[in-house]
Amino acid sequence: MVDGAVAKCGVRSEAMKSLDISMHYNYELWLTHYLFHLDQIETMTNLGDVTQISNMELSELVPEGEAYTAAQ
């Protein structure tokens, strides 16, 4: 039983090989999303009280917010 499990280590099946592109894409997508939010949280933490910031300064710090407010 152990020999069978050891024989499978390091050997990738065709099913796993076919998932390679999808798994790499999903990893990159998740990482980009995670890092964007991490950067956004760090920015908001360093800002302090956002009610004391002018709209122009806030639009420079959070440029994606401008596209959101323009759509409304």
CHARMM-style PDB file with segment names, atoms N, HN, CA, C and O in Angstrom:
ATOM      1  N   MET     1       0.826  -1.192   0.000  1.00  0.00      PROA
ATOM      2  CA  MET     1       0.000   0.000   0.000  1.00  0.00      PROA
ATOM      3  C   MET     1       0.872   1.258   0.000  1.00  0.00      PROA
ATOM      4  O   MET     1       0.599   2.200  -0.744  1.00  0.00      PROA
ATOM      5  N   VAL     2       1.905   1.275   0.821  1.00  0.00      PROA
ATOM      6  HN  VAL     2       2.126   0.509   1.425  1.00  0.00      PROA
ATOM      7  CA  VAL     2       2.795   2.429   0.872  1.00  0.00      PROA
ATOM      8  C   VAL     2       3.551   2.565  -0.444  1.00  0.00      PROA
ATOM      9  O   VAL     2       3.760   3.677  -0.929  1.00  0.00      PROA
ATOM     10  N   ASP     3       3.953   1.455  -1.015  1.00  0.00      PROA
ATOM     11  HN  ASP     3       3.783   0.552  -0.621  1.00  0.00      PROA
ATOM     12  CA  ASP     3       4.681   1.502  -2.287  1.00  0.00      PROA
ATOM     13  C   ASP     3       3.831   2.137  -3.382  1.00  0.00      PROA
ATOM     14  O   ASP     3       4.354   2.877  -4.215  1.00  0.00      PROA
ATOM     15  N   GLY     4       2.546   1.864  -3.391  1.00  0.00      PROA
ATOM     16  HN  GLY     4       2.121   1.263  -2.713  1.00  0.00      PROA
ATOM     17  CA  GLY     4       1.646   2.444  -4.393  1.00  0.00      PROA
ATOM     18  C   GLY     4       1.529   3.952  -4.233  1.00  0.00      PROA
ATOM     19  O   GLY     4       1.509   4.687  -5.221  1.00  0.00      PROA
ATOM     20  N   ALA     5       1.452   4.414  -2.986  1.00  0.00      PROA
ATOM     21  HN  ALA     5       1.468   3.818  -2.183  1.00  0.00      PROA
ATOM     22  CA  ALA     5       1.356   5.849  -2.724  1.00  0.00      PROA
ATOM     23  C   ALA     5       2.660   6.558  -3.083  1.00  0.00      PROA
ATOM     24  O   ALA     5       2.643   7.658  -3.636  1.00  0.00      PROA
ATOM     25  N   VAL     6       3.778   5.927  -2.769  1.00  0.00      PROA
ATOM     26  HN  VAL     6       3.792   5.034  -2.319  1.00  0.00      PROA
ATOM     27  CA  VAL     6       5.079   6.512  -3.073  1.00  0.00      PROA
ATOM     28  C   VAL     6       5.286   6.596  -4.581  1.00  0.00      PROA
ATOM     29  O   VAL     6       5.887   7.548  -5.078  1.00  0.00      PROA
ATOM     30  N   ALA     7       4.793   5.607  -5.299  1.00  0.00      PROA
ATOM     31  HN  ALA     7       4.304   4.833  -4.895  1.00  0.00      PROA
ATOM     32  CA  ALA     7       4.944   5.590  -6.752  1.00  0.00      PROA
ATOM     33  C   ALA     7       4.181   6.747  -7.399  1.00  0.00      PROA
ATOM     34  O   ALA     7       4.569   7.223  -8.465  1.00  0.00      PROA
ATOM     35  N   LYS     8       3.109   7.198  -6.767  1.00  0.00      PROA
ATOM     36  HN  LYS     8       2.793   6.812  -5.900  1.00  0.00      PROA
ATOM     37  CA  LYS     8       2.312   8.300  -7.315  1.00  0.00      PROA
ATOM     38  C   LYS     8       2.905   9.668  -7.015  1.00  0.00      PROA
ATOM     39  O   LYS     8       2.529  10.647  -7.660  1.00  0.00      PROA
ATOM     40  N   CYS     9       3.818   9.768  -6.058  1.00  0.00      PROA
ATOM     41  HN  CYS     9       4.123   8.973  -5.534  1.00  0.00      PROA
ATOM     42  CA  CYS     9       4.433  11.048  -5.694  1.00  0.00      PROA
ATOM     43  C   CYS     9       5.289  11.557  -6.848  1.00  0.00      PROA
ATOM     44  O   CYS     9       6.112  10.827  -7.401  1.00  0.00      PROA
ATOM     45  N   GLY    10       5.085  12.792  -7.190  1.00  0.00      PROA
ATOM     46  HN  GLY    10       4.417  13.385  -6.741  1.00  0.00      PROA
ATOM     47  CA  GLY    10       5.872  13.401  -8.250  1.00  0.00      PROA
ATOM     48  C   GLY    10       5.392  13.075  -9.643  1.00  0.00      PROA
ATOM     49  O   GLY    10       5.932  13.603 -10.616  1.00  0.00      PROA
ATOM     50  N   VAL    11       4.393  12.220  -9.768  1.00  0.00      PROA
ATOM     51  HN  VAL    11       3.955  11.792  -8.978  1.00  0.00      PROA
ATOM     52  CA  VAL    11       3.846  11.863 -11.080  1.00  0.00      PROA
ATOM     53  C   VAL    11       2.518  12.579 -11.234  1.00  0.00      PROA
ATOM     54  O   VAL    11       1.622  12.426 -10.404  1.00  0.00      PROA
ATOM     55  N   ARG    12       2.391  13.361 -12.295  1.00  0.00      PROA
ATOM     56  HN  ARG    12       3.119  13.486 -12.969  1.00  0.00      PROA
ATOM     57  CA  ARG    12       1.155  14.101 -12.520  1.00  0.00      PROA
ATOM     58  C   ARG    12       0.309  13.381 -13.559  1.00  0.00      PROA
ATOM     59  O   ARG    12       0.797  12.970 -14.612  1.00  0.00      PROA
ATOM     60  N   SER    13      -0.955  13.240 -13.237  1.00  0.00      PROA
ATOM     61  HN  SER    13      -1.351  13.574 -12.382  1.00  0.00      PROA
ATOM     62  CA  SER    13      -1.875  12.585 -14.158  1.00  0.00      PROA
ATOM     63  C   SER    13      -2.254  13.556 -15.280  1.00  0.00      PROA
ATOM     64  O   SER    13      -1.974  14.752 -15.198  1.00  0.00      PROA
ATOM     65  N   GLU    14      -2.883  13.038 -16.308  1.00  0.00      PROA
ATOM     66  HN  GLU    14      -3.110  12.066 -16.374  1.00  0.00      PROA
ATOM     67  CA  GLU    14      -3.333  13.883 -17.418  1.00  0.00      PROA
ATOM     68  C   GLU    14      -4.394  14.882 -16.949  1.00  0.00      PROA
ATOM     69  O   GLU    14      -4.452  16.010 -17.437  1.00  0.00      PROA
ATOM     70  N   ALA    15      -5.228  14.458 -16.003  1.00  0.00      PROA
ATOM     71  HN  ALA    15      -5.181  13.541 -15.607  1.00  0.00      PROA
ATOM     72  CA  ALA    15      -6.250  15.360 -15.469  1.00  0.00      PROA
ATOM     73  C   ALA    15      -5.602  16.561 -14.774  1.00  0.00      PROA
ATOM     74  O   ALA    15      -6.063  17.692 -14.928  1.00  0.00      PROA
ATOM     75  N   MET    16      -4.539  16.317 -14.014  1.00  0.00      PROA
ATOM     76  HN  MET    16      -4.164  15.398 -13.889  1.00  0.00      PROA
ATOM     77  CA  MET    16      -3.842  17.415 -13.345  1.00  0.00      PROA
ATOM     78  C   MET    16      -3.121  18.302 -14.348  1.00  0.00      PROA
ATOM     79  O   MET    16      -3.073  19.521 -14.178  1.00  0.00      PROA
ATOM     80  N   LYS    17      -2.567  17.706 -15.381  1.00  0.00      PROA
ATOM     81  HN  LYS    17      -2.606  16.717 -15.519  1.00  0.00      PROA
ATOM     82  CA  LYS    17      -1.886  18.491 -16.415  1.00  0.00      PROA
ATOM     83  C   LYS    17      -2.877  19.384 -17.158  1.00  0.00      PROA
ATOM     84  O   LYS    17      -2.537  20.503 -17.541  1.00  0.00      PROA
ATOM     85  N   SER    18      -4.092  18.897 -17.361  1.00  0.00      PROA
ATOM     86  HN  SER    18      -4.368  17.988 -17.049  1.00  0.00      PROA
ATOM     87  CA  SER    18      -5.096  19.693 -18.069  1.00  0.00      PROA
ATOM     88  C   SER    18      -5.586  20.871 -17.216  1.00  0.00      PROA
ATOM     89  O   SER    18      -6.091  21.858 -17.752  1.00  0.00      PROA
ATOM     90  N   LEU    19      -5.437  20.770 -15.904  1.00  0.00      PROA
ATOM     91  HN  LEU    19      -5.026  19.969 -15.468  1.00  0.00      PROA
ATOM     92  CA  LEU    19      -5.845  21.856 -15.010  1.00  0.00      PROA
ATOM     93  C   LEU    19      -4.756  22.906 -14.815  1.00  0.00      PROA
ATOM     94  O   LEU    19      -4.997  23.942 -14.196  1.00  0.00      PROA
ATOM     95  N   ASP    20      -3.576  22.648 -15.332  1.00  0.00      PROA
ATOM     96  HN  ASP    20      -3.380  21.806 -15.835  1.00  0.00      PROA
ATOM     97  CA  ASP    20      -2.422  23.521 -15.109  1.00  0.00      PROA
ATOM     98  C   ASP    20      -2.696  24.977 -15.474  1.00  0.00      PROA
ATOM     99  O   ASP    20      -2.422  25.869 -14.671  1.00  0.00      PROA
ATOM    100  N   ILE    21      -3.225  25.235 -16.653  1.00  0.00      PROA
ATOM    101  HN  ILE    21      -3.447  24.510 -17.306  1.00  0.00      PROA
ATOM    102  CA  ILE    21      -3.464  26.605 -17.109  1.00  0.00      PROA
ATOM    103  C   ILE    21      -4.534  27.273 -16.247  1.00  0.00      PROA
ATOM    104  O   ILE    21      -4.394  28.432 -15.856  1.00  0.00      PROA
ATOM    105  N   SER    22      -5.599  26.535 -15.958  1.00  0.00      PROA
ATOM    106  HN  SER    22      -5.713  25.593 -16.276  1.00  0.00      PROA
ATOM    107  CA  SER    22      -6.678  27.095 -15.127  1.00  0.00      PROA
ATOM    108  C   SER    22      -6.184  27.430 -13.727  1.00  0.00      PROA
ATOM    109  O   SER    22      -6.515  28.483 -13.183  1.00  0.00      PROA
ATOM    110  N   MET    23      -5.400  26.543 -13.151  1.00  0.00      PROA
ATOM    111  HN  MET    23      -5.131  25.687 -13.594  1.00  0.00      PROA
ATOM    112  CA  MET    23      -4.903  26.790 -11.801  1.00  0.00      PROA
ATOM    113  C   MET    23      -3.938  27.968 -11.785  1.00  0.00      PROA
ATOM    114  O   MET    23      -3.972  28.773 -10.855  1.00  0.00      PROA
ATOM    115  N   HSD    24      -3.085  28.085 -12.786  1.00  0.00      PROA
ATOM    116  HN  HSD    24      -3.057  27.430 -13.541  1.00  0.00      PROA
ATOM    117  CA  HSD    24      -2.152  29.207 -12.856  1.00  0.00      PROA
ATOM    118  C   HSD    24      -2.919  30.525 -13.039  1.00  0.00      PROA
ATOM    119  O   HSD    24      -2.603  31.523 -12.392  1.00  0.00      PROA
ATOM    120  N   TYR    25      -3.914  30.524 -13.911  1.00  0.00      PROA
ATOM    121  HN  TYR    25      -4.171  29.713 -14.436  1.00  0.00      PROA
ATOM    122  CA  TYR    25      -4.727  31.730 -14.134  1.00  0.00      PROA
ATOM    123  C   TYR    25      -5.444  32.133 -12.854  1.00  0.00      PROA
ATOM    124  O   TYR    25      -5.420  33.304 -12.475  1.00  0.00      PROA
ATOM    125  N   ASN    26      -6.081  31.178 -12.183  1.00  0.00      PROA
ATOM    126  HN  ASN    26      -6.101  30.227 -12.491  1.00  0.00      PROA
ATOM    127  CA  ASN    26      -6.817  31.491 -10.959  1.00  0.00      PROA
ATOM    128  C   ASN    26      -5.888  31.992  -9.860  1.00  0.00      PROA
ATOM    129  O   ASN    26      -6.259  32.876  -9.088  1.00  0.00      PROA
ATOM    130  N   TYR    27      -4.689  31.434  -9.786  1.00  0.00      PROA
ATOM    131  HN  TYR    27      -4.388  30.715 -10.413  1.00  0.00      PROA
ATOM    132  CA  TYR    27      -3.714  31.894  -8.805  1.00  0.00      PROA
ATOM    133  C   TYR    27      -3.326  33.346  -9.079  1.00  0.00      PROA
ATOM    134  O   TYR    27      -3.308  34.169  -8.163  1.00  0.00      PROA
ATOM    135  N   GLU    28      -3.018  33.660 -10.332  1.00  0.00      PROA
ATOM    136  HN  GLU    28      -3.032  32.992 -11.076  1.00  0.00      PROA
ATOM    137  CA  GLU    28      -2.626  35.024 -10.692  1.00  0.00      PROA
ATOM    138  C   GLU    28      -3.771  36.005 -10.453  1.00  0.00      PROA
ATOM    139  O   GLU    28      -3.553  37.118  -9.975  1.00  0.00      PROA
ATOM    140  N   LEU    29      -4.981  35.590 -10.783  1.00  0.00      PROA
ATOM    141  HN  LEU    29      -5.159  34.686 -11.172  1.00  0.00      PROA
ATOM    142  CA  LEU    29      -6.158  36.438 -10.570  1.00  0.00      PROA
ATOM    143  C   LEU    29      -6.358  36.714  -9.088  1.00  0.00      PROA
ATOM    144  O   LEU    29      -6.574  37.858  -8.688  1.00  0.00      PROA
ATOM    145  N   TRP    30      -6.285  35.665  -8.271  1.00  0.00      PROA
ATOM    146  HN  TRP    30      -6.110  34.735  -8.595  1.00  0.00      PROA
ATOM    147  CA  TRP    30      -6.449  35.812  -6.833  1.00  0.00      PROA
ATOM    148  C   TRP    30      -5.355  36.694  -6.257  1.00  0.00      PROA
ATOM    149  O   TRP    30      -5.637  37.571  -5.440  1.00  0.00      PROA
ATOM    150  N   LEU    31      -4.107  36.477  -6.672  1.00  0.00      PROA
ATOM    151  HN  LEU    31      -3.878  35.766  -7.336  1.00  0.00      PROA
ATOM    152  CA  LEU    31      -2.984  37.244  -6.143  1.00  0.00      PROA
ATOM    153  C   LEU    31      -3.121  38.729  -6.481  1.00  0.00      PROA
ATOM    154  O   LEU    31      -2.878  39.589  -5.635  1.00  0.00      PROA
ATOM    155  N   THR    32      -3.509  39.022  -7.719  1.00  0.00      PROA
ATOM    156  HN  THR    32      -3.706  38.323  -8.406  1.00  0.00      PROA
ATOM    157  CA  THR    32      -3.695  40.421  -8.120  1.00  0.00      PROA
ATOM    158  C   THR    32      -4.799  41.071  -7.297  1.00  0.00      PROA
ATOM    159  O   THR    32      -4.644  42.196  -6.820  1.00  0.00      PROA
ATOM    160  N   HSD    33      -5.903  40.367  -7.131  1.00  0.00      PROA
ATOM    161  HN  HSD    33      -6.028  39.454  -7.518  1.00  0.00      PROA
ATOM    162  CA  HSD    33      -7.028  40.867  -6.342  1.00  0.00      PROA
ATOM    163  C   HSD    33      -6.608  41.100  -4.889  1.00  0.00      PROA
ATOM    164  O   HSD    33      -6.931  42.131  -4.299  1.00  0.00      PROA
ATOM    165  N   TYR    34      -5.893  40.144  -4.326  1.00  0.00      PROA
ATOM    166  HN  TYR    34      -5.631  39.306  -4.805  1.00  0.00      PROA
ATOM    167  CA  TYR    34      -5.441  40.231  -2.936  1.00  0.00      PROA
ATOM    168  C   TYR    34      -4.486  41.405  -2.749  1.00  0.00      PROA
ATOM    169  O   TYR    34      -4.635  42.182  -1.806  1.00  0.00      PROA
ATOM    170  N   LEU    35      -3.512  41.536  -3.635  1.00  0.00      PROA
ATOM    171  HN  LEU    35      -3.391  40.905  -4.401  1.00  0.00      PROA
ATOM    172  CA  LEU    35      -2.530  42.616  -3.495  1.00  0.00      PROA
ATOM    173  C   LEU    35      -3.170  43.993  -3.682  1.00  0.00      PROA
ATOM    174  O   LEU    35      -2.782  44.955  -3.020  1.00  0.00      PROA
ATOM    175  N   PHE    36      -4.152  44.085  -4.588  1.00  0.00      PROA
ATOM    176  HN  PHE    36      -4.467  43.303  -5.126  1.00  0.00      PROA
ATOM    177  CA  PHE    36      -4.869  45.352  -4.770  1.00  0.00      PROA
ATOM    178  C   PHE    36      -5.567  45.754  -3.481  1.00  0.00      PROA
ATOM    179  O   PHE    36      -5.483  46.908  -3.059  1.00  0.00      PROA
ATOM    180  N   HSD    37      -6.259  44.802  -2.851  1.00  0.00      PROA
ATOM    181  HN  HSD    37      -6.327  43.865  -3.194  1.00  0.00      PROA
ATOM    182  CA  HSD    37      -6.967  45.108  -1.617  1.00  0.00      PROA
ATOM    183  C   HSD    37      -6.002  45.388  -0.470  1.00  0.00      PROA
ATOM    184  O   HSD    37      -6.270  46.241   0.377  1.00  0.00      PROA
ATOM    185  N   LEU    38      -4.894  44.680  -0.442  1.00  0.00      PROA
ATOM    186  HN  LEU    38      -4.677  43.987  -1.129  1.00  0.00      PROA
ATOM    187  CA  LEU    38      -3.902  44.929   0.596  1.00  0.00      PROA
ATOM    188  C   LEU    38      -3.343  46.343   0.472  1.00  0.00      PROA
ATOM    189  O   LEU    38      -3.167  47.036   1.474  1.00  0.00      PROA
ATOM    190  N   ASP    39      -3.068  46.767  -0.752  1.00  0.00      PROA
ATOM    191  HN  ASP    39      -3.212  46.204  -1.567  1.00  0.00      PROA
ATOM    192  CA  ASP    39      -2.582  48.115  -0.993  1.00  0.00      PROA
ATOM    193  C   ASP    39      -3.640  49.149  -0.604  1.00  0.00      PROA
ATOM    194  O   ASP    39      -3.325  50.187  -0.023  1.00  0.00      PROA
ATOM    195  N   GLN    40      -4.887  48.851  -0.931  1.00  0.00      PROA
ATOM    196  HN  GLN    40      -5.143  48.008  -1.403  1.00  0.00      PROA
ATOM    197  CA  GLN    40      -5.975  49.763  -0.602  1.00  0.00      PROA
ATOM    198  C   GLN    40      -6.151  49.892   0.917  1.00  0.00      PROA
ATOM    199  O   GLN    40      -6.364  50.992   1.426  1.00  0.00      PROA
ATOM    200  N   ILE    41      -6.062  48.788   1.626  1.00  0.00      PROA
ATOM    201  HN  ILE    41      -5.889  47.894   1.212  1.00  0.00      PROA
ATOM    202  CA  ILE    41      -6.179  48.814   3.088  1.00  0.00      PROA
ATOM    203  C   ILE    41      -5.021  49.596   3.700  1.00  0.00      PROA
ATOM    204  O   ILE    41      -5.219  50.380   4.629  1.00  0.00      PROA
ATOM    205  N   GLU    42      -3.814  49.382   3.180  1.00  0.00      PROA
ATOM    206  HN  GLU    42      -3.654  48.745   2.426  1.00  0.00      PROA
ATOM    207  CA  GLU    42      -2.652  50.106   3.687  1.00  0.00      PROA
ATOM    208  C   GLU    42      -2.804  51.610   3.452  1.00  0.00      PROA
ATOM    209  O   GLU    42      -2.478  52.417   4.322  1.00  0.00      PROA
ATOM    210  N   THR    43      -3.299  51.976   2.271  1.00  0.00      PROA
ATOM    211  HN  THR    43      -3.564  51.319   1.564  1.00  0.00      PROA
ATOM    212  CA  THR    43      -3.522  53.394   1.966  1.00  0.00      PROA
ATOM    213  C   THR    43      -4.539  54.000   2.921  1.00  0.00      PROA
ATOM    214  O   THR    43      -4.318  55.082   3.464  1.00  0.00      PROA
ATOM    215  N   MET    44      -5.644  53.310   3.124  1.00  0.00      PROA
ATOM    216  HN  MET    44      -5.824  52.431   2.682  1.00  0.00      PROA
ATOM    217  CA  MET    44      -6.692  53.829   4.000  1.00  0.00      PROA
ATOM    218  C   MET    44      -6.211  53.909   5.450  1.00  0.00      PROA
ATOM    219  O   MET    44      -6.604  54.819   6.181  1.00  0.00      PROA
ATOM    220  N   THR    45      -5.370  52.970   5.871  1.00  0.00      PROA
ATOM    221  HN  THR    45      -5.051  52.231   5.277  1.00  0.00      PROA
ATOM    222  CA  THR    45      -4.831  53.006   7.224  1.00  0.00      PROA
ATOM    223  C   THR    45      -3.926  54.217   7.413  1.00  0.00      PROA
ATOM    224  O   THR    45      -3.972  54.879   8.451  1.00  0.00      PROA
ATOM    225  N   ASN    46      -3.112  54.502   6.418  1.00  0.00      PROA
ATOM    226  HN  ASN    46      -3.075  53.965   5.575  1.00  0.00      PROA
ATOM    227  CA  ASN    46      -2.177  55.625   6.515  1.00  0.00      PROA
ATOM    228  C   ASN    46      -2.848  56.983   6.358  1.00  0.00      PROA
ATOM    229  O   ASN    46      -2.293  58.000   6.772  1.00  0.00      PROA
ATOM    230  N   LEU    47      -4.036  57.007   5.766  1.00  0.00      PROA
ATOM    231  HN  LEU    47      -4.488  56.180   5.430  1.00  0.00      PROA
ATOM    232  CA  LEU    47      -4.727  58.282   5.565  1.00  0.00      PROA
ATOM    233  C   LEU    47      -5.217  58.891   6.869  1.00  0.00      PROA
ATOM    234  O   LEU    47      -5.181  60.108   7.051  1.00  0.00      PROA
ATOM    235  N   GLY    48      -5.664  58.055   7.750  1.00  0.00      PROA
ATOM    236  HN  GLY    48      -5.693  57.067   7.602  1.00  0.00      PROA
ATOM    237  CA  GLY    48      -6.254  58.586   8.984  1.00  0.00      PROA
ATOM    238  C   GLY    48      -7.728  58.872   8.779  1.00  0.00      PROA
ATOM    239  O   GLY    48      -8.466  58.014   8.294  1.00  0.00      PROA
ATOM    240  N   ASP    49      -8.160  60.053   9.140  1.00  0.00      PROA
ATOM    241  HN  ASP    49      -7.560  60.750   9.534  1.00  0.00      PROA
ATOM    242  CA  ASP    49      -9.566  60.435   9.033  1.00  0.00      PROA
ATOM    243  C   ASP    49      -9.869  60.894   7.602  1.00  0.00      PROA
ATOM    244  O   ASP    49      -9.453  61.979   7.196  1.00  0.00      PROA
ATOM    245  N   VAL    50     -10.587  60.077   6.849  1.00  0.00      PROA
ATOM    246  HN  VAL    50     -10.925  59.196   7.179  1.00  0.00      PROA
ATOM    247  CA  VAL    50     -10.856  60.391   5.440  1.00  0.00      PROA
ATOM    248  C   VAL    50     -11.815  61.562   5.276  1.00  0.00      PROA
ATOM    249  O   VAL    50     -11.890  62.153   4.199  1.00  0.00      PROA
ATOM    250  N   THR    51     -12.544  61.903   6.327  1.00  0.00      PROA
ATOM    251  HN  THR    51     -12.483  61.423   7.202  1.00  0.00      PROA
ATOM    252  CA  THR    51     -13.451  63.043   6.216  1.00  0.00      PROA
ATOM    253  C   THR    51     -12.697  64.370   6.201  1.00  0.00      PROA
ATOM    254  O   THR    51     -13.267  65.401   5.842  1.00  0.00      PROA
ATOM    255  N   GLN    52     -11.437  64.355   6.583  1.00  0.00      PROA
ATOM    256  HN  GLN    52     -10.974  63.518   6.874  1.00  0.00      PROA
ATOM    257  CA  GLN    52     -10.621  65.573   6.620  1.00  0.00      PROA
ATOM    258  C   GLN    52      -9.825  65.781   5.326  1.00  0.00      PROA
ATOM    259  O   GLN    52      -9.066  66.744   5.216  1.00  0.00      PROA
ATOM    260  N   ILE    53      -9.996  64.883   4.344  1.00  0.00      PROA
ATOM    261  HN  ILE    53     -10.612  64.101   4.432  1.00  0.00      PROA
ATOM    262  CA  ILE    53      -9.238  64.961   3.096  1.00  0.00      PROA
ATOM    263  C   ILE    53     -10.112  65.597   2.021  1.00  0.00      PROA
ATOM    264  O   ILE    53     -11.305  65.309   1.926  1.00  0.00      PROA
ATOM    265  N   SER    54      -9.508  66.461   1.218  1.00  0.00      PROA
ATOM    266  HN  SER    54      -8.539  66.694   1.295  1.00  0.00      PROA
ATOM    267  CA  SER    54     -10.263  67.093   0.136  1.00  0.00      PROA
ATOM    268  C   SER    54     -10.579  66.065  -0.950  1.00  0.00      PROA
ATOM    269  O   SER    54      -9.913  65.035  -1.052  1.00  0.00      PROA
ATOM    270  N   ASN    55     -11.590  66.351  -1.752  1.00  0.00      PROA
ATOM    271  HN  ASN    55     -12.131  67.188  -1.669  1.00  0.00      PROA
ATOM    272  CA  ASN    55     -11.973  65.436  -2.834  1.00  0.00      PROA
ATOM    273  C   ASN    55     -10.854  65.248  -3.843  1.00  0.00      PROA
ATOM    274  O   ASN    55     -10.660  64.147  -4.360  1.00  0.00      PROA
ATOM    275  N   MET    56     -10.124  66.302  -4.125  1.00  0.00      PROA
ATOM    276  HN  MET    56     -10.281  67.196  -3.706  1.00  0.00      PROA
ATOM    277  CA  MET    56      -9.038  66.203  -5.095  1.00  0.00      PROA
ATOM    278  C   MET    56      -7.921  65.289  -4.576  1.00  0.00      PROA
ATOM    279  O   MET    56      -7.396  64.458  -5.317  1.00  0.00      PROA
ATOM    280  N   GLU    57      -7.569  65.450  -3.312  1.00  0.00      PROA
ATOM    281  HN  GLU    57      -7.996  66.125  -2.711  1.00  0.00      PROA
ATOM    282  CA  GLU    57      -6.533  64.614  -2.719  1.00  0.00      PROA
ATOM    283  C   GLU    57      -6.999  63.158  -2.640  1.00  0.00      PROA
ATOM    284  O   GLU    57      -6.226  62.235  -2.895  1.00  0.00      PROA
ATOM    285  N   LEU    58      -8.250  62.968  -2.289  1.00  0.00      PROA
ATOM    286  HN  LEU    58      -8.879  63.718  -2.082  1.00  0.00      PROA
ATOM    287  CA  LEU    58      -8.792  61.612  -2.204  1.00  0.00      PROA
ATOM    288  C   LEU    58      -8.822  60.945  -3.572  1.00  0.00      PROA
ATOM    289  O   LEU    58      -8.550  59.749  -3.672  1.00  0.00      PROA
ATOM    290  N   SER    59      -9.144  61.684  -4.624  1.00  0.00      PROA
ATOM    291  HN  SER    59      -9.365  62.656  -4.543  1.00  0.00      PROA
ATOM    292  CA  SER    59      -9.169  61.102  -5.968  1.00  0.00      PROA
ATOM    293  C   SER    59      -7.771  60.727  -6.440  1.00  0.00      PROA
ATOM    294  O   SER    59      -7.623  59.813  -7.252  1.00  0.00      PROA
ATOM    295  N   GLU    60      -6.744  61.415  -5.949  1.00  0.00      PROA
ATOM    296  HN  GLU    60      -6.865  62.157  -5.290  1.00  0.00      PROA
ATOM    297  CA  GLU    60      -5.373  61.044  -6.287  1.00  0.00      PROA
ATOM    298  C   GLU    60      -4.949  59.782  -5.548  1.00  0.00      PROA
ATOM    299  O   GLU    60      -4.226  58.948  -6.094  1.00  0.00      PROA
ATOM    300  N   LEU    61      -5.403  59.643  -4.295  1.00  0.00      PROA
ATOM    301  HN  LEU    61      -5.991  60.320  -3.852  1.00  0.00      PROA
ATOM    302  CA  LEU    61      -5.025  58.478  -3.494  1.00  0.00      PROA
ATOM    303  C   LEU    61      -5.814  57.234  -3.879  1.00  0.00      PROA
ATOM    304  O   LEU    61      -5.290  56.122  -3.815  1.00  0.00      PROA
ATOM    305  N   VAL    62      -7.064  57.412  -4.277  1.00  0.00      PROA
ATOM    306  HN  VAL    62      -7.490  58.315  -4.329  1.00  0.00      PROA
ATOM    307  CA  VAL    62      -7.925  56.288  -4.647  1.00  0.00      PROA
ATOM    308  C   VAL    62      -8.525  56.597  -6.019  1.00  0.00      PROA
ATOM    309  O   VAL    62      -9.695  56.971  -6.101  1.00  0.00      PROA
ATOM    310  N   PRO    63      -7.745  56.449  -7.103  1.00  0.00      PROA
ATOM    311  CA  PRO    63      -8.223  56.849  -8.431  1.00  0.00      PROA
ATOM    312  C   PRO    63      -9.407  56.018  -8.939  1.00  0.00      PROA
ATOM    313  O   PRO    63     -10.204  56.516  -9.734  1.00  0.00      PROA
ATOM    314  N   GLU    64      -9.534  54.779  -8.502  1.00  0.00      PROA
ATOM    315  HN  GLU    64      -8.886  54.375  -7.857  1.00  0.00      PROA
ATOM    316  CA  GLU    64     -10.657  53.958  -8.975  1.00  0.00      PROA
ATOM    317  C   GLU    64     -11.981  54.442  -8.417  1.00  0.00      PROA
ATOM    318  O   GLU    64     -13.031  54.118  -8.972  1.00  0.00      PROA
ATOM    319  N   GLY    65     -11.964  55.202  -7.342  1.00  0.00      PROA
ATOM    320  HN  GLY    65     -11.111  55.464  -6.891  1.00  0.00      PROA
ATOM    321  CA  GLY    65     -13.190  55.755  -6.781  1.00  0.00      PROA
ATOM    322  C   GLY    65     -13.814  56.803  -7.678  1.00  0.00      PROA
ATOM    323  O   GLY    65     -15.032  56.986  -7.667  1.00  0.00      PROA
ATOM    324  N   GLU    66     -13.002  57.490  -8.449  1.00  0.00      PROA
ATOM    325  HN  GLU    66     -12.013  57.342  -8.458  1.00  0.00      PROA
ATOM    326  CA  GLU    66     -13.502  58.516  -9.354  1.00  0.00      PROA
ATOM    327  C   GLU    66     -14.393  57.909 -10.441  1.00  0.00      PROA
ATOM    328  O   GLU    66     -15.423  58.482 -10.797  1.00  0.00      PROA
ATOM    329  N   ALA    67     -13.998  56.767 -10.957  1.00  0.00      PROA
ATOM    330  HN  ALA    67     -13.161  56.302 -10.668  1.00  0.00      PROA
ATOM    331  CA  ALA    67     -14.807  56.095 -11.976  1.00  0.00      PROA
ATOM    332  C   ALA    67     -16.140  55.640 -11.384  1.00  0.00      PROA
ATOM    333  O   ALA    67     -17.162  55.660 -12.070  1.00  0.00      PROA
ATOM    334  N   TYR    68     -16.134  55.237 -10.132  1.00  0.00      PROA
ATOM    335  HN  TYR    68     -15.304  55.221  -9.574  1.00  0.00      PROA
ATOM    336  CA  TYR    68     -17.353  54.807  -9.462  1.00  0.00      PROA
ATOM    337  C   TYR    68     -18.318  55.982  -9.272  1.00  0.00      PROA
ATOM    338  O   TYR    68     -19.510  55.861  -9.555  1.00  0.00      PROA
ATOM    339  N   THR    69     -17.810  57.098  -8.803  1.00  0.00      PROA
ATOM    340  HN  THR    69     -16.841  57.196  -8.574  1.00  0.00      PROA
ATOM    341  CA  THR    69     -18.685  58.243  -8.551  1.00  0.00      PROA
ATOM    342  C   THR    69     -19.153  58.894  -9.847  1.00  0.00      PROA
ATOM    343  O   THR    69     -20.228  59.495  -9.872  1.00  0.00      PROA
ATOM    344  N   ALA    70     -18.382  58.793 -10.913  1.00  0.00      PROA
ATOM    345  HN  ALA    70     -17.509  58.305 -10.893  1.00  0.00      PROA
ATOM    346  CA  ALA    70     -18.785  59.367 -12.201  1.00  0.00      PROA
ATOM    347  C   ALA    70     -19.955  58.609 -12.818  1.00  0.00      PROA
ATOM    348  O   ALA    70     -20.740  59.188 -13.569  1.00  0.00      PROA
ATOM    349  N   ALA    71     -20.078  57.314 -12.507  1.00  0.00      PROA
ATOM    350  HN  ALA    71     -19.440  56.844 -11.897  1.00  0.00      PROA
ATOM    351  CA  ALA    71     -21.127  56.486 -13.080  1.00  0.00      PROA
ATOM    352  C   ALA    71     -22.476  56.741 -12.420  1.00  0.00      PROA
ATOM    353  O   ALA    71     -23.508  56.359 -12.971  1.00  0.00      PROA
ATOM    354  N   GLN    72     -22.489  57.367 -11.274  1.00  0.00      PROA
ATOM    355  HN  GLN    72     -21.650  57.677 -10.827  1.00  0.00      PROA
ATOM    356  CA  GLN    72     -23.756  57.548 -10.563  1.00  0.00      PROA
ATOM    357  C   GLN    72     -24.482  58.786 -10.982  1.00  0.00      PROA
ATOM    358  OT1 GLN    72     -25.565  59.071 -10.469  1.00  0.00      PROA
TER     359      GLN     72
END
